[in-house]
Amino acid sequence: MGVWRIDGGSPRRLPVEAMPSERELEEFLQRDPTLLGEPLLVIGRQVRTPHGKYIDLLAIDADGNLHVLELKRDRTPRDVVAQLLDYGSWVTNLDRDHVIEIANGLLSQPFEAAFEDAFRTPPPDELNSELQLTIVASELDPGSERIVEYLASFGVPINAVFFSYLQDGDRRYLARSWLMQPDEASADVAGRKAGKRAEWNGRDWFVSFGDGLGRSWEDGRRYGFISAGGDPWYSRTLRGLPVGARVFVHIAKAGFVGVGETLGPAKRFDAAQVLVDGVWVPLASRELQFPYWHGESPDDVTDETAEYVVPVRWIAAVGRDSAYWEKGMFANQNSACKLRQQFTIERLTARFGLAPDD
């Protein structure tokens, strides 16, 4: 890679200098991993493996995929390739809990909070479904380049990135080039690995309550229900809630406001019943802040556009003004989905004072 400075009308090529130290390059990458061309969160530096070796940098991208970055240092290029493959054989088998455990042991804040700081979104349910192995060097010999390209052609997620160090007076520069373009290399990876998703405890669900969008959280809190509707996209997941599920209710841009147990299947608002003082009563007979139908008039309501209601026994519920939110907690646009993120469950268990038998 060449870099030229234009002096008047004449280009002058900046000379490539020797890197002051690869340790300094490692520090650059830790401070700003976007030097590699995409947003990354470095979750560990000099990460110890069970085999007594140390990964230079372990990072994660916005999709939850891990990146192993290994600097060439003073080793032969072929030794670096072999070492990187050894690390990959261990990292590829890390499940979600192990990834979070490593990150929490090395980061200065909980993994979930650090992830949201880096990517402005909570971490996905599935972590480490794909792996990327990257050699970081100033150059490789032609034979090692052929080995890396050969491995990539068989679906091994490996690549090499080269950094050139240039100096122009008091100014220093890093120039980057890839052995293979990252999108070209990743196209050879043969499919996603399964089994890296957080385990579900079989009970807990996340529910998004659209407060003020034709429904009122104060109604739901008072009479014991959650609801969604107006379109199949909103009602479909809510209708999939099983009886006896523990639901953690979230209001967008506010936080979590309640936890309860579902008492019955979802039904159209006009047929829904709720449990009031131990007696089942039609929800439509209660004094409500909204009519809970969508369209020009109640006569226009169909099964697809109807509001669907699930009766709930509240274990704990608070007003919107007391909603609880912490950076890194799980949120989703679906009306209901399985809650797998242990970080969120632990925080809400403490917040709502839940006992083990809740």
Secondary structure, 3 states (H helix, E strand, C coil): CCCEEEECCEEEECCEECCCCHHHHHHHHHHCHHHHCCCEEEEEEEEECCCCCEEEEEEEECCCCEEEEEECCCCCHHHHHHHHHHHHHHHCCCCHHHHHHHHHHHCCCCHHHHHHHHHCCCCCCECCCCEEEEEEECCCCHHHHHHHHHHHHCCCCEEEEEEEEEEECCEEEEEEEECCCHHHHHCCCCCCCCCCECCCCCCEEEEECCCCCCCCHHHHHHHCEEEEECCHHHHHHHHCCCCCCEEEEEECCCEEEEEEEECCCCEEHHHCEEEECCEEEEHHHCCCCCCCCCCCCHHHCCCCCCEEEEEEEEEEECCHHHCECCCCCCCCCCCEEECCCHHHHHHHHHHCCCCCCC
